[in-house]
Amino acid sequence: MTQGRRFVDETMEIDVTIKLKHGVADPEGENTKKALNLLGFKNVRSVKTMKTFRIGVEPEKENEEKVKQEVKEMCRKLLANPVIHDYAIKVVKNHKS
Amino acid sequence: MTQGRRFVDETMEIDVTIKLKHGVADPEGENTKKALNLLGFKNVRSVKTMKTFRIGVEPEKENEEKVKQEVKEMCRKLLANPVIHDYAIKVVKNHKS
């Protein structure tokens, strides 16, 4: 209510999608496909699973590219296993742009 | 090589994204946030997890709407728990359109 108080949520939201590399077995997807077929969905040919982390970042760095670079670092250090995973980074909310 | 042989892959691909409803605890996301903060990514404010199933469907029904309806049925019967999950359905590949 007072002057200077900010109600704007400036958090940037970034989606990191982690998927298995081509050729890596996906038993969860395989079993989901089997279950769907057994439930009567005979036209399901394949099911692949992916995981998404929606990361809310305080944009202390103005530059979207820099934030993306930081998220890439997060993938390397924690979120993805480079032996079996590919990842994709996508900005879904940015109040500055 | 012979006449009439088809090389076109007509499989439709549909992404089903399952996320937790607003207010439902996401311990995996919480712990990922903590781990990122501890790794030095201090500006991470929140992490939410989602799961995506990429479903390959043989499009015996011509209509994209009908396939979407069928995938909705899959969510109701197997993929999502209506008590805690919201889901979104998105066609990512359709050779007929």
N, CA and C atoms of all chains as a GROMACS GRO file, in nm:
protein
  582
    1MET      N    1   0.082  -0.120   0.000
    1MET     CA    2   0.000   0.000   0.000
    1MET      C    3   0.086   0.126   0.000
    2THR      N    4   0.199   0.118   0.070
    2THR     CA    5   0.285   0.236   0.081
    2THR      C    6   0.366   0.256  -0.045
    3GLN      N    7   0.412   0.378  -0.059
    3GLN     CA    8   0.490   0.412  -0.177
    3GLN      C    9   0.617   0.327  -0.187
    4GLY      N   10   0.649   0.287  -0.306
    4GLY     CA   11   0.774   0.214  -0.327
    4GLY      C   12   0.761   0.064  -0.304
    5ARG      N   13   0.649   0.021  -0.250
    5ARG     CA   14   0.631  -0.123  -0.228
    5ARG      C   15   0.602  -0.189  -0.362
    6ARG      N   16   0.669  -0.302  -0.386
    6ARG     CA   17   0.653  -0.366  -0.516
    6ARG      C   18   0.569  -0.492  -0.506
    7PHE      N   19   0.471  -0.502  -0.594
    7PHE     CA   20   0.387  -0.621  -0.596
    7PHE      C   21   0.420  -0.711  -0.714
    8VAL      N   22   0.518  -0.668  -0.794
    8VAL     CA   23   0.551  -0.745  -0.914
    8VAL      C   24   0.640  -0.864  -0.876
    9ASP      N   25   0.597  -0.981  -0.922
    9ASP     CA   26   0.679  -1.100  -0.901
    9ASP      C   27   0.778  -1.110  -1.016
   10GLU      N   28   0.905  -1.090  -0.986
   10GLU     CA   29   1.006  -1.085  -1.092
   10GLU      C   30   1.077  -1.218  -1.115
   11THR      N   31   1.032  -1.322  -1.044
   11THR     CA   32   1.098  -1.452  -1.060
   11THR      C   33   1.090  -1.501  -1.204
   12MET      N   34   1.205  -1.541  -1.255
   12MET     CA   35   1.207  -1.604  -1.388
   12MET      C   36   1.177  -1.753  -1.371
   13GLU      N   37   1.103  -1.810  -1.464
   13GLU     CA   38   1.079  -1.955  -1.458
   13GLU      C   39   1.140  -2.024  -1.578
   14ILE      N   40   1.217  -2.126  -1.547
   14ILE     CA   41   1.288  -2.199  -1.653
   14ILE      C   42   1.253  -2.348  -1.643
   15ASP      N   43   1.214  -2.406  -1.755
   15ASP     CA   44   1.186  -2.550  -1.758
   15ASP      C   45   1.309  -2.626  -1.806
   16VAL      N   46   1.352  -2.721  -1.725
   16VAL     CA   47   1.461  -2.810  -1.767
   16VAL      C   48   1.399  -2.948  -1.791
   17THR      N   49   1.402  -2.995  -1.913
   17THR     CA   50   1.347  -3.126  -1.945
   17THR      C   51   1.460  -3.225  -1.963
   18ILE      N   52   1.454  -3.330  -1.881
   18ILE     CA   53   1.558  -3.433  -1.882
   18ILE      C   54   1.500  -3.557  -1.949
   19LYS      N   55   1.561  -3.600  -2.058
   19LYS     CA   56   1.512  -3.724  -2.118
   19LYS      C   57   1.627  -3.821  -2.141
   20LEU      N   58   1.591  -3.946  -2.153
   20LEU     CA   59   1.693  -4.049  -2.174
   20LEU      C   60   1.749  -4.039  -2.315
   21LYS      N   61   1.880  -4.061  -2.328
   21LYS     CA   62   1.943  -4.060  -2.459
   21LYS      C   63   1.888  -4.174  -2.544
   22HIS      N   64   1.895  -4.153  -2.675
   22HIS     CA   65   1.852  -4.255  -2.769
   22HIS      C   66   1.927  -4.385  -2.743
   23GLY      N   67   1.854  -4.495  -2.729
   23GLY     CA   68   1.917  -4.624  -2.708
   23GLY      C   69   1.922  -4.668  -2.562
   24VAL      N   70   1.897  -4.574  -2.470
   24VAL     CA   71   1.897  -4.611  -2.328
   24VAL      C   72   1.759  -4.668  -2.294
   25ALA      N   73   1.758  -4.781  -2.223
   25ALA     CA   74   1.632  -4.849  -2.189
   25ALA      C   75   1.545  -4.761  -2.100
   26ASP      N   76   1.414  -4.763  -2.126
   26ASP     CA   77   1.318  -4.685  -2.048
   26ASP      C   78   1.211  -4.781  -1.994
   27PRO      N   79   1.244  -4.858  -1.888
   27PRO     CA   80   1.151  -4.961  -1.839
   27PRO      C   81   1.017  -4.903  -1.793
   28GLU      N   82   1.019  -4.781  -1.737
   28GLU     CA   83   0.892  -4.722  -1.693
   28GLU      C   84   0.800  -4.697  -1.813
   29GLY      N   85   0.861  -4.644  -1.919
   29GLY     CA   86   0.783  -4.619  -2.041
   29GLY      C   87   0.732  -4.749  -2.100
   30GLU      N   88   0.819  -4.850  -2.105
   30GLU     CA   89   0.782  -4.981  -2.159
   30GLU      C   90   0.661  -5.040  -2.086
   31ASN      N   91   0.669  -5.033  -1.953
   31ASN     CA   92   0.561  -5.090  -1.872
   31ASN      C   93   0.432  -5.010  -1.882
   32THR      N   94   0.446  -4.877  -1.896
   32THR     CA   95   0.328  -4.794  -1.916
   32THR      C   96   0.259  -4.831  -2.047
   33LYS      N   97   0.341  -4.854  -2.152
   33LYS     CA   98   0.286  -4.895  -2.283
   33LYS      C   99   0.210  -5.027  -2.268
   34LYS      N  100   0.272  -5.125  -2.200
   34LYS     CA  101   0.207  -5.255  -2.181
   34LYS      C  102   0.075  -5.239  -2.108
   35ALA      N  103   0.076  -5.158  -2.001
   35ALA     CA  104  -0.046  -5.138  -1.921
   35ALA      C  105  -0.155  -5.073  -2.006
   36LEU      N  106  -0.117  -4.975  -2.088
   36LEU     CA  107  -0.217  -4.907  -2.173
   36LEU      C  108  -0.275  -5.006  -2.273
   37ASN      N  109  -0.189  -5.091  -2.333
   37ASN     CA  110  -0.237  -5.191  -2.427
   37ASN      C  111  -0.335  -5.286  -2.358
   38LEU      N  112  -0.301  -5.327  -2.236
   38LEU     CA  113  -0.388  -5.420  -2.162
   38LEU      C  114  -0.521  -5.355  -2.125
   39LEU      N  115  -0.519  -5.224  -2.106
   39LEU     CA  116  -0.642  -5.152  -2.073
   39LEU      C  117  -0.732  -5.129  -2.195
   40GLY      N  118  -0.683  -5.173  -2.311
   40GLY     CA  119  -0.766  -5.162  -2.430
   40GLY      C  120  -0.719  -5.058  -2.531
   41PHE      N  121  -0.615  -4.983  -2.496
   41PHE     CA  122  -0.562  -4.884  -2.591
   41PHE      C  123  -0.461  -4.953  -2.682
   42LYS      N  124  -0.516  -5.028  -2.779
   42LYS     CA  125  -0.432  -5.115  -2.863
   42LYS      C  126  -0.346  -5.036  -2.961
   43ASN      N  127  -0.384  -4.914  -2.991
   43ASN     CA  128  -0.309  -4.836  -3.091
   43ASN      C  129  -0.191  -4.758  -3.033
   44VAL      N  130  -0.160  -4.779  -2.903
   44VAL     CA  131  -0.040  -4.716  -2.845
   44VAL      C  132   0.082  -4.797  -2.887
   45ARG      N  133   0.174  -4.732  -2.959
   45ARG     CA  134   0.291  -4.800  -3.012
   45ARG      C  135   0.414  -4.784  -2.924
   46SER      N  136   0.425  -4.670  -2.856
   46SER     CA  137   0.543  -4.646  -2.772
   46SER      C  138   0.510  -4.544  -2.663
   47VAL      N  139   0.577  -4.557  -2.551
   47VAL     CA  140   0.567  -4.457  -2.445
   47VAL      C  141   0.708  -4.428  -2.395
   48LYS      N  142   0.742  -4.299  -2.394
   48LYS     CA  143   0.872  -4.259  -2.341
   48LYS      C  144   0.848  -4.162  -2.226
   49THR      N  145   0.930  -4.175  -2.121
   49THR     CA  146   0.911  -4.086  -2.007
   49THR      C  147   1.019  -3.978  -2.005
   50MET      N  148   0.980  -3.863  -1.955
   50MET     CA  149   1.073  -3.751  -1.938
   50MET      C  150   1.042  -3.685  -1.805
   51LYS      N  151   1.139  -3.612  -1.756
   51LYS     CA  152   1.118  -3.541  -1.630
   51LYS      C  153   1.146  -3.393  -1.652
   52THR      N  154   1.062  -3.308  -1.594
   52THR     CA  155   1.084  -3.164  -1.606
   52THR      C  156   1.099  -3.102  -1.468
   53PHE      N  157   1.201  -3.019  -1.453
   53PHE     CA  158   1.215  -2.936  -1.334
   53PHE      C  159   1.178  -2.793  -1.373
   54ARG      N  160   1.077  -2.735  -1.308
   54ARG     CA  161   1.047  -2.593  -1.331
   54ARG      C  162   1.117  -2.513  -1.222
   55ILE      N  163   1.221  -2.441  -1.262
   55ILE     CA  164   1.307  -2.372  -1.167
   55ILE      C  165   1.275  -2.223  -1.164
   56GLY      N  166   1.241  -2.173  -1.045
   56GLY     CA  167   1.217  -2.030  -1.026
   56GLY      C  168   1.346  -1.963  -0.982
   57VAL      N  169   1.394  -1.869  -1.064
   57VAL     CA  170   1.523  -1.805  -1.036
   57VAL      C  171   1.503  -1.655  -1.015
   58GLU      N  172   1.564  -1.605  -0.909
   58GLU     CA  173   1.570  -1.460  -0.886
   58GLU      C  174   1.666  -1.401  -0.990
   59PRO      N  175   1.617  -1.317  -1.079
   59PRO     CA  176   1.705  -1.275  -1.189
   59PRO      C  177   1.799  -1.162  -1.148
   60GLU      N  178   1.899  -1.195  -1.066
   60GLU     CA  179   1.996  -1.092  -1.027
   60GLU      C  180   2.081  -1.049  -1.146
   61LYS      N  181   2.097  -1.146  -1.238
   61LYS     CA  182   2.166  -1.111  -1.363
   61LYS      C  183   2.059  -1.071  -1.464
   62GLU      N  184   2.077  -0.957  -1.524
   62GLU     CA  185   1.976  -0.904  -1.616
   62GLU      C  186   1.961  -0.994  -1.739
   63ASN      N  187   2.073  -1.048  -1.776
   63ASN     CA  188   2.081  -1.117  -1.904
   63ASN      C  189   2.019  -1.257  -1.902
   64GLU      N  190   1.922  -1.280  -1.989
   64GLU     CA  191   1.857  -1.412  -1.997
   64GLU      C  192   1.959  -1.520  -2.034
   65GLU      N  193   2.052  -1.486  -2.121
   65GLU     CA  194   2.154  -1.581  -2.164
   65GLU      C  195   2.237  -1.630  -2.045
   66LYS      N  196   2.269  -1.535  -1.953
   66LYS     CA  197   2.350  -1.570  -1.837
   66LYS      C  198   2.275  -1.665  -1.743
   67VAL      N  199   2.144  -1.639  -1.727
   67VAL     CA  200   2.063  -1.728  -1.643
   67VAL      C  201   2.059  -1.868  -1.705
   68LYS      N  202   2.040  -1.873  -1.836
   68LYS     CA  203   2.040  -2.002  -1.907
   68LYS      C  204   2.171  -2.077  -1.886
   69GLN      N  205   2.280  -2.002  -1.892
   69GLN     CA  206   2.413  -2.059  -1.872
   69GLN      C  207   2.423  -2.120  -1.732
   70GLU      N  208   2.366  -2.047  -1.634
   70GLU     CA  209   2.368  -2.095  -1.496
   70GLU      C  210   2.286  -2.224  -1.481
   71VAL      N  211   2.171  -2.228  -1.550
   71VAL     CA  212   2.086  -2.347  -1.543
   71VAL      C  213   2.157  -2.467  -1.608
   72LYS      N  214   2.231  -2.440  -1.714
   72LYS     CA  215   2.311  -2.544  -1.779
   72LYS      C  216   2.411  -2.602  -1.679
   73GLU      N  217   2.472  -2.514  -1.601
   73GLU     CA  218   2.566  -2.553  -1.496
   73GLU      C  219   2.494  -2.643  -1.393
   74MET      N  220   2.370  -2.606  -1.358
   74MET     CA  221   2.291  -2.688  -1.263
   74MET      C  222   2.270  -2.829  -1.319
   75CYS      N  223   2.243  -2.837  -1.450
   75CYS     CA  224   2.223  -2.968  -1.512
   75CYS      C  225   2.350  -3.051  -1.502
   76ARG      N  226   2.463  -2.986  -1.533
   76ARG     CA  227   2.590  -3.057  -1.529
   76ARG      C  228   2.623  -3.105  -1.389
   77LYS      N  229   2.594  -3.019  -1.288
   77LYS     CA  230   2.635  -3.051  -1.152
   77LYS      C  231   2.537  -3.141  -1.077
   78LEU      N  232   2.408  -3.133  -1.109
   78LEU     CA  233   2.310  -3.208  -1.029
   78LEU      C  234   2.199  -3.277  -1.106
   79LEU      N  235   2.134  -3.203  -1.197
   79LEU     CA  236   2.005  -3.251  -1.248
   79LEU      C  237   2.015  -3.367  -1.348
   80ALA      N  238   2.117  -3.364  -1.433
   80ALA     CA  239   2.124  -3.467  -1.538
   80ALA      C  240   2.250  -3.552  -1.524
   81ASN      N  241   2.238  -3.675  -1.568
   81ASN     CA  242   2.352  -3.766  -1.575
   81ASN      C  243   2.397  -3.772  -1.722
   82PRO      N  244   2.515  -3.716  -1.753
   82PRO     CA  245   2.555  -3.705  -1.893
   82PRO      C  246   2.572  -3.838  -1.965
   83VAL      N  247   2.587  -3.946  -1.888
   83VAL     CA  248   2.603  -4.078  -1.950
   83VAL      C  249   2.472  -4.124  -2.016
   84ILE      N  250   2.360  -4.094  -1.952
   84ILE     CA  251   2.232  -4.146  -2.004
   84ILE      C  252   2.130  -4.037  -2.040
   85HIS      N  253   2.154  -3.914  -2.001
   85HIS     CA  254   2.052  -3.809  -2.022
   85HIS      C  255   2.090  -3.702  -2.124
   86ASP      N  256   1.989  -3.657  -2.196
   86ASP     CA  257   1.995  -3.531  -2.271
   86ASP      C  258   1.907  -3.432  -2.199
   87TYR      N  259   1.936  -3.304  -2.211
   87TYR     CA  260   1.846  -3.207  -2.148
   87TYR      C  261   1.820  -3.088  -2.238
   88ALA      N  262   1.705  -3.024  -2.214
   88ALA     CA  263   1.668  -2.905  -2.289
   88ALA      C  264   1.626  -2.797  -2.191
   89ILE      N  265   1.668  -2.674  -2.216
   89ILE     CA  266   1.639  -2.562  -2.125
   89ILE      C  267   1.550  -2.462  -2.199
   90LYS      N  268   1.442  -2.420  -2.132
   90LYS     CA  269   1.347  -2.329  -2.197
   90LYS      C  270   1.294  -2.228  -2.095
   91VAL      N  271   1.306  -2.101  -2.127
   91VAL     CA  272   1.252  -1.997  -2.037
   91VAL      C  273   1.102  -1.989  -2.058
   92VAL      N  274   1.024  -2.009  -1.950
   92VAL     CA  275   0.878  -2.004  -1.965
   92VAL      C  276   0.817  -1.876  -1.911
   93LYS      N  277   0.889  -1.805  -1.826
   93LYS     CA  278   0.837  -1.678  -1.774
   93LYS      C  279   0.953  -1.583  -1.749
   94ASN      N  280   0.944  -1.465  -1.809
   94ASN     CA  281   1.049  -1.365  -1.786
   94ASN      C  282   0.984  -1.227  -1.793
   95HIS      N  283   0.970  -1.164  -1.677
   95HIS     CA  284   0.901  -1.034  -1.673
   95HIS      C  285   0.985  -0.922  -1.730
   96LYS      N  286   1.113  -0.949  -1.747
   96LYS     CA  287   1.201  -0.843  -1.797
   96LYS      C  288   1.199  -0.833  -1.948
   97SER      N  289   1.160  -0.942  -2.014
   97SER     CA  290   1.162  -0.936  -2.160
   97SER      C  291   1.026  -0.898  -2.213
   98MET      N  292   1.126  -5.087  -5.158
   98MET     CA  293   1.168  -5.070  -5.295
   98MET      C  294   1.053  -5.099  -5.392
   99THR      N  295   0.972  -5.198  -5.352
   99THR     CA  296   0.863  -5.238  -5.442
   99THR      C  297   0.748  -5.138  -5.437
  100GLN      N  298   0.668  -5.144  -5.537
  100GLN     CA  299   0.554  -5.055  -5.547
  100GLN      C  300   0.458  -5.073  -5.429
  101GLY      N  301   0.409  -4.964  -5.378
  101GLY     CA  302   0.309  -4.972  -5.272
  101GLY      C  303   0.368  -4.981  -5.133
  102ARG      N  304   0.499  -5.002  -5.123
  102ARG     CA  305   0.561  -5.009  -4.991
  102ARG      C  306   0.570  -4.868  -4.934
  103ARG      N  307   0.534  -4.855  -4.805
  103ARG     CA  308   0.534  -4.719  -4.747
  103ARG      C  309   0.649  -4.701  -4.650
  104PHE      N  310   0.720  -4.591  -4.667
  104PHE     CA  311   0.830  -4.560  -4.578
  104PHE      C  312   0.793  -4.449  -4.479
  105VAL      N  313   0.672  -4.399  -4.492
  105VAL     CA  314   0.632  -4.287  -4.407
  105VAL      C  315   0.592  -4.338  -4.269
  106ASP      N  316   0.652  -4.278  -4.167
  106ASP     CA  317   0.614  -4.312  -4.030
  106ASP      C  318   0.495  -4.225  -3.992
  107GLU      N  319   0.379  -4.288  -3.979
  107GLU     CA  320   0.257  -4.210  -3.956
  107GLU      C  321   0.220  -4.199  -3.809
  108THR      N  322   0.307  -4.248  -3.720
  108THR     CA  323   0.276  -4.244  -3.577
  108THR      C  324   0.259  -4.100  -3.529
  109MET      N  325   0.149  -4.077  -3.459
  109MET     CA  326   0.129  -3.946  -3.396
  109MET      C  327   0.199  -3.947  -3.261
  110GLU      N  328   0.260  -3.836  -3.224
  110GLU     CA  329   0.322  -3.828  -3.092
  110GLU      C  330   0.251  -3.724  -3.007
  111ILE      N  331   0.213  -3.768  -2.888
  111ILE     CA  332   0.139  -3.681  -2.797
  111ILE      C  333   0.212  -3.674  -2.664
  112ASP      N  334   0.234  -3.553  -2.616
  112ASP     CA  335   0.298  -3.534  -2.485
  112ASP      C  336   0.191  -3.515  -2.379
  113VAL      N  337   0.196  -3.598  -2.276
  113VAL     CA  338   0.107  -3.583  -2.161
  113VAL      C  339   0.194  -3.536  -2.044
  114THR      N  340   0.171  -3.416  -1.997
  114THR     CA  341   0.249  -3.364  -1.884
  114THR      C  342   0.165  -3.369  -1.758
  115ILE      N  343   0.219  -3.442  -1.660
  115ILE     CA  344   0.150  -3.462  -1.534
  115ILE      C  345   0.217  -3.376  -1.428
  116LYS      N  346   0.144  -3.283  -1.369
  116LYS     CA  347   0.206  -3.206  -1.260
  116LYS      C  348   0.118  -3.209  -1.136
  117LEU      N  349   0.178  -3.180  -1.024
  117LEU     CA  350   0.105  -3.181  -0.898
  117LEU      C  351   0.012  -3.061  -0.890
  118LYS      N  352  -0.107  -3.081  -0.834
  118LYS     CA  353  -0.201  -2.970  -0.816
  118LYS      C  354  -0.142  -2.867  -0.721
  119HIS      N  355  -0.189  -2.745  -0.737
  119HIS     CA  356  -0.145  -2.636  -0.650
  119HIS      C  357  -0.175  -2.673  -0.504
  120GLY      N  358  -0.073  -2.663  -0.419
  120GLY     CA  359  -0.094  -2.693  -0.277
  120GLY      C  360  -0.050  -2.832  -0.235
  121VAL      N  361  -0.028  -2.920  -0.334
  121VAL     CA  362   0.020  -3.054  -0.301
  121VAL      C  363   0.173  -3.050  -0.282
  122ALA      N  364   0.220  -3.112  -0.173
  122ALA     CA  365   0.363  -3.108  -0.142
  122ALA      C  366   0.445  -3.177  -0.251
  123ASP      N  367   0.560  -3.119  -0.283
  123ASP     CA  368   0.650  -3.173  -0.384
  123ASP      C  369   0.788  -3.191  -0.321
  124PRO      N  370   0.805  -3.298  -0.239
  124PRO     CA  371   0.932  -3.316  -0.166
  124PRO      C  372   1.053  -3.327  -0.257
  125GLU      N  373   1.036  -3.389  -0.375
  125GLU     CA  374   1.148  -3.403  -0.467
  125GLU      C  375   1.196  -3.265  -0.513
  126GLY      N  376   1.099  -3.180  -0.548
  126GLY     CA  377   1.132  -3.043  -0.588
  126GLY      C  378   1.198  -2.966  -0.475
  127GLU      N  379   1.143  -2.979  -0.355
  127GLU     CA  380   1.198  -2.909  -0.238
  127GLU      C  381   1.344  -2.947  -0.215
  128ASN      N  382   1.370  -3.076  -0.221
  128ASN     CA  383   1.506  -3.123  -0.195
  128ASN      C  384   1.602  -3.084  -0.307
  129THR      N  385   1.551  -3.083  -0.430
  129THR     CA  386   1.634  -3.037  -0.542
  129THR      C  387   1.672  -2.891  -0.522
  130LYS      N  388   1.574  -2.811  -0.477
  130LYS     CA  389   1.601  -2.669  -0.450
  130LYS      C  390   1.711  -2.656  -0.342
  131LYS      N  391   1.696  -2.730  -0.233
  131LYS     CA  392   1.795  -2.725  -0.125
  131LYS      C  393   1.933  -2.762  -0.177
  132ALA      N  394   1.939  -2.870  -0.256
  132ALA     CA  395   2.068  -2.916  -0.308
  132ALA      C  396   2.131  -2.811  -0.399
  133LEU      N  397   2.048  -2.747  -0.483
  133LEU     CA  398   2.101  -2.642  -0.572
  133LEU      C  399   2.155  -2.525  -0.491
  134ASN      N  400   2.079  -2.485  -0.386
  134ASN     CA  401   2.126  -2.376  -0.299
  134ASN      C  402   2.259  -2.412  -0.235
  135LEU      N  403   2.270  -2.535  -0.186
  135LEU     CA  404   2.394  -2.580  -0.123
  135LEU      C  405   2.511  -2.586  -0.221
  136LEU      N  406   2.480  -2.611  -0.348
  136LEU     CA  407   2.584  -2.616  -0.450
  136LEU      C  408   2.630  -2.477  -0.493
  137GLY      N  409   2.564  -2.373  -0.436
  137GLY     CA  410   2.608  -2.238  -0.467
  137GLY      C  411   2.511  -2.158  -0.554
  138PHE      N  412   2.404  -2.222  -0.600
  138PHE     CA  413   2.304  -2.151  -0.679
  138PHE      C  414   2.204  -2.085  -0.584
  139LYS      N  415   2.247  -1.974  -0.524
  139LYS     CA  416   2.170  -1.909  -0.417
  139LYS      C  417   2.042  -1.843  -0.468
  140ASN      N  418   2.040  -1.809  -0.596
  140ASN     CA  419   1.924  -1.737  -0.650
  140ASN      C  420   1.808  -1.828  -0.695
  141VAL      N  421   1.821  -1.959  -0.668
  141VAL     CA  422   1.709  -2.050  -0.699
  141VAL      C  423   1.604  -2.037  -0.589
  142ARG      N  424   1.485  -1.996  -0.626
  142ARG     CA  425   1.378  -1.972  -0.530
  142ARG      C  426   1.282  -2.089  -0.515
  143SER      N  427   1.263  -2.163  -0.622
  143SER     CA  428   1.169  -2.275  -0.616
  143SER      C  429   1.203  -2.378  -0.723
  144VAL      N  430   1.171  -2.503  -0.694
  144VAL     CA  431   1.184  -2.608  -0.796
  144VAL      C  432   1.058  -2.693  -0.788
  145LYS      N  433   0.994  -2.710  -0.903
  145LYS     CA  434   0.878  -2.798  -0.908
  145LYS      C  435   0.905  -2.908  -1.010
  146THR      N  436   0.861  -3.030  -0.978
  146THR     CA  437   0.885  -3.140  -1.071
  146THR      C  438   0.758  -3.177  -1.147
  147MET      N  439   0.777  -3.219  -1.271
  147MET     CA  440   0.666  -3.266  -1.354
  147MET      C  441   0.712  -3.389  -1.429
  148LYS      N  442   0.616  -3.465  -1.474
  148LYS     CA  443   0.651  -3.585  -1.550
  148LYS      C  444   0.582  -3.580  -1.685
  149THR      N  445   0.654  -3.620  -1.789
  149THR     CA  446   0.593  -3.621  -1.921
  149THR      C  447   0.600  -3.761  -1.981
  150PHE      N  448   0.485  -3.805  -2.034
  150PHE     CA  449   0.483  -3.928  -2.112
  150PHE      C  450   0.469  -3.889  -2.259
  151ARG      N  451   0.565  -3.930  -2.342
  151ARG     CA  452   0.550  -3.909  -2.487
  151ARG      C  453   0.492  -4.035  -2.547
  152ILE      N  454   0.366  -4.026  -2.589
  152ILE     CA  455   0.294  -4.144  -2.635
  152ILE      C  456   0.287  -4.147  -2.787
  153GLY      N  457   0.334  -4.256  -2.844
  153GLY     CA  458   0.325  -4.275  -2.989
  153GLY      C  459   0.200  -4.355  -3.020
  154VAL      N  460   0.109  -4.295  -3.097
  154VAL     CA  461  -0.020  -4.358  -3.125
  154VAL      C  462  -0.034  -4.381  -3.275
  155GLU      N  463  -0.077  -4.501  -3.308
  155GLU     CA  464  -0.113  -4.533  -3.447
  155GLU      C  465  -0.245  -4.460  -3.476
  156PRO      N  466  -0.245  -4.367  -3.570
  156PRO     CA  467  -0.367  -4.287  -3.587
  156PRO      C  468  -0.473  -4.357  -3.671
  157GLU      N  469  -0.534  -4.460  -3.614
  157GLU     CA  470  -0.640  -4.529  -3.689
  157GLU      C  471  -0.762  -4.437  -3.705
  158LYS      N  472  -0.777  -4.348  -3.608
  158LYS     CA  473  -0.883  -4.248  -3.622
  158LYS      C  474  -0.821  -4.124  -3.685
  159GLU      N  475  -0.884  -4.078  -3.790
  159GLU     CA  476  -0.828  -3.966  -3.866
  159GLU      C  477  -0.823  -3.840  -3.781
  160ASN      N  478  -0.922  -3.826  -3.698
  160ASN     CA  479  -0.945  -3.701  -3.628
  160ASN      C  480  -0.849  -3.681  -3.510
  161GLU      N  481  -0.776  -3.570  -3.509
  161GLU     CA  482  -0.685  -3.538  -3.400
  161GLU      C  483  -0.760  -3.523  -3.268
  162GLU      N  484  -0.878  -3.464  -3.275
  162GLU     CA  485  -0.960  -3.444  -3.155
  162GLU      C  486  -0.993  -3.577  -3.088
  163LYS      N  487  -1.023  -3.678  -3.174
  163LYS     CA  488  -1.059  -3.811  -3.121
  163LYS      C  489  -0.941  -3.875  -3.049
  164VAL      N  490  -0.821  -3.859  -3.108
  164VAL     CA  491  -0.701  -3.915  -3.046
  164VAL      C  492  -0.677  -3.847  -2.911
  165LYS      N  493  -0.693  -3.714  -2.911
  165LYS     CA  494  -0.676  -3.640  -2.786
  165LYS      C  495  -0.774  -3.690  -2.679
  166GLN      N  496  -0.898  -3.716  -2.722
  166GLN     CA  497  -1.001  -3.766  -2.630
  166GLN      C  498  -0.957  -3.900  -2.572
  167GLU      N  499  -0.897  -3.984  -2.659
  167GLU     CA  500  -0.851  -4.115  -2.616
  167GLU      C  501  -0.737  -4.101  -2.513
  168VAL      N  502  -0.647  -4.006  -2.538
  168VAL     CA  503  -0.535  -3.985  -2.445
  168VAL      C  504  -0.588  -3.934  -2.309
  169LYS      N  505  -0.692  -3.852  -2.315
  169LYS     CA  506  -0.755  -3.803  -2.192
  169LYS      C  507  -0.807  -3.922  -2.109
  170GLU      N  508  -0.866  -4.017  -2.181
  170GLU     CA  509  -0.915  -4.140  -2.120
  170GLU      C  510  -0.799  -4.218  -2.054
  171MET      N  511  -0.682  -4.222  -2.123
  171MET     CA  512  -0.564  -4.288  -2.066
  171MET      C  513  -0.522  -4.222  -1.936
  172CYS      N  514  -0.529  -4.088  -1.932
  172CYS     CA  515  -0.493  -4.015  -1.810
  172CYS      C  516  -0.587  -4.054  -1.697
  173ARG      N  517  -0.716  -4.056  -1.729
  173ARG     CA  518  -0.816  -4.090  -1.627
  173ARG      C  519  -0.798  -4.231  -1.575
  174LYS      N  520  -0.766  -4.325  -1.667
  174LYS     CA  521  -0.759  -4.465  -1.627
  174LYS      C  522  -0.626  -4.507  -1.568
  175LEU      N  523  -0.516  -4.441  -1.609
  175LEU     CA  524  -0.385  -4.490  -1.565
  175LEU      C  525  -0.283  -4.384  -1.527
  176LEU      N  526  -0.265  -4.284  -1.614
  176LEU     CA  527  -0.147  -4.198  -1.600
  176LEU      C  528  -0.152  -4.098  -1.485
  177ALA      N  529  -0.269  -4.042  -1.457
  177ALA     CA  530  -0.278  -3.937  -1.356
  177ALA      C  531  -0.369  -3.979  -1.240
  178ASN      N  532  -0.338  -3.925  -1.124
  178ASN     CA  533  -0.424  -3.944  -1.007
  178ASN      C  534  -0.503  -3.814  -0.986
  179PRO      N  535  -0.635  -3.819  -1.010
  179PRO     CA  536  -0.713  -3.694  -1.008
  179PRO      C  537  -0.712  -3.621  -0.873
  180VAL      N  538  -0.677  -3.693  -0.768
  180VAL     CA  539  -0.674  -3.630  -0.635
  180VAL      C  540  -0.558  -3.530  -0.625
  181ILE      N  541  -0.443  -3.565  -0.683
  181ILE     CA  542  -0.324  -3.480  -0.668
  181ILE      C  543  -0.267  -3.424  -0.798
  182HIS      N  544  -0.314  -3.475  -0.912
  182HIS     CA  545  -0.250  -3.434  -1.039
  182HIS      C  546  -0.339  -3.351  -1.130
  183ASP      N  547  -0.275  -3.258  -1.199
  183ASP     CA  548  -0.333  -3.193  -1.317
  183ASP      C  549  -0.258  -3.247  -1.438
  184TYR      N  550  -0.323  -3.249  -1.554
  184TYR     CA  551  -0.248  -3.292  -1.671
  184TYR      C  552  -0.279  -3.205  -1.792
  185ALA      N  553  -0.182  -3.202  -1.883
  185ALA     CA  554  -0.198  -3.127  -2.007
  185ALA      C  555  -0.161  -3.217  -2.123
  186ILE      N  556  -0.238  -3.210  -2.231
  186ILE     CA  557  -0.216  -3.296  -2.348
  186ILE      C  558  -0.179  -3.208  -2.467
  187LYS      N  559  -0.071  -3.247  -2.536
  187LYS     CA  560  -0.025  -3.165  -2.648
  187LYS      C  561   0.024  -3.255  -2.761
  188VAL      N  562  -0.027  -3.234  -2.880
  188VAL     CA  563   0.019  -3.312  -2.995
  188VAL      C  564   0.151  -3.254  -3.044
  189VAL      N  565   0.256  -3.335  -3.046
  189VAL     CA  566   0.387  -3.284  -3.089
  189VAL      C  567   0.425  -3.328  -3.229
  190LYS      N  568   0.361  -3.432  -3.279
  190LYS     CA  569   0.390  -3.476  -3.416
  190LYS      C  570   0.264  -3.536  -3.477
  191ASN      N  571   0.226  -3.482  -3.592
  191ASN     CA  572   0.110  -3.535  -3.661
  191ASN      C  573   0.131  -3.519  -3.811
  192HIS      N  574   0.158  -3.631  -3.878
  192HIS     CA  575   0.189  -3.624  -4.021
  192HIS      C  576   0.067  -3.596  -4.106
  193LYS      N  577  -0.050  -3.615  -4.046
  193LYS     CA  578  -0.172  -3.595  -4.126
  193LYS      C  579  -0.213  -3.449  -4.133
  194SER      N  580  -0.164  -3.370  -4.037
  194SER     CA  581  -0.207  -3.229  -4.037
  194SER      C  582  -0.105  -3.143  -4.112
   0.00000   0.00000   0.00000
